[in-house]
């Protein structure tokens, strides 16, 4: 009697070993056990009066019996949902199978993966686990694997990026995580001072301090004051303390698989800005930052939620980071303003608009107090449009819009009509040649 057959009966080629499926970390059932409790909490929040009436009808014995049933049921749900969740990396795809009653299998093509982010919420950091979020071209929602061990999550991320870059399955494990060279680190003191000098922080804080007393004098109703004060305080906290916690220890590094961003005080995130997928770069310059020469850099990335590249940095440092993500691009120094007659269409604020077109980008500026300069590489322009209203026709002014692959639009406002017509034709040609000459989006090259 012979051993197991290892060759194909037809051509003698060695048979591929079966794909090994893996489960998530054993701590996952505790996370998923909260789902039934969350359903009850959602029902109580949706109908608080009905929930209060039902609670009043229950005796202590019935509550104990309910808890005795609910806790094991939640634990059983968490265990079964974890038990029936598997994932595997094949030669061509990442396969995720989930579902207890209704089965769902996600087939994620490796060549369509554009970013793999590792996030570690506070409790996950305590438990030593991490969440893997996978960004796929053309998908609105990210698939995720929650939770994996920290080392396993990083190893799987490195393997997926290596496979997406074209490495063979046999060598993808050996590639490991590509080394990163640090480009920028934002000190906590600088981040805190930048938030203090942001107008949104003072505006929301002023509203939170002024509106509640005014409502109390007008209504003498505690509930009305609380209904207005809590959202205002939440907004003030999100625009100051919330941003500080989220953007704490912000570090940008360069690696063959893109720019890596690490940040977070409580919840740590390890994100990747994929090369070639950036559609627009915005340089934001609030009024109170100008004396210090600080700017903020934001992104529009096709199919990704990553929107911040640099929370605060000196302009020269920020432009050096932009040069790494948009090779060959120089930030225009002084965009040209619209003609003076634009003041009849937009009084005073017309001075905040500007336009500059280089060999590499279409750059439009807007904003007088809070300046925003948007840079769109010519190869990323999907369409160009010219619009002109009746008042604009009277003053011979028009707006030129460029649409990008991230479903965003950058507009050069209040341009002379003849200039706008020339710009429309020239930009269409620049976009066509830019897409033709653009390098393919490849990683680890």
Buried (B, 14 or more C-beta within 10 A) or exposed (E): EEEEEEEEEEEEEEEEEEEEEEEBBEBBBBBBBEEBEEEEEEEBEEEEEEBEEEEEEEEEEEEEEEEEEEEEEBBEBBBBBBEBBBBBBEEEBBBBBBEEEEEEEBEBEBEBBBBBBBBBBEBBBEBEBBBBBBBBBEBEEBBEBBBBBBEBBBBBBBBBBBBBBEBEBEEBBEBEBBEBEEBBEBEEEBBBBBBEBBEBBBEBBEBBEEBBEEBBEEEEEEEBBEEBBEEBBEBBBBBBEBBBBBBBBBBBBBBBBBBBBBBBEEBBBBBBBBBBBBBBBBBBBBBBBBEBEBBBBBBBBBBBEBEBBBBBBBBEBBBEBBEBBBEEBBBBEEBBBBBEBBBEBBEEBBBBBBBBBBEBBBBBBBBEEBBBBBBBBBBBBBEBEBEBEEEBEEBBBBBBBBBBBBEBBBBBBBBBBEBBBEBBEEBEEBBEEBBEEEEEEEBBE
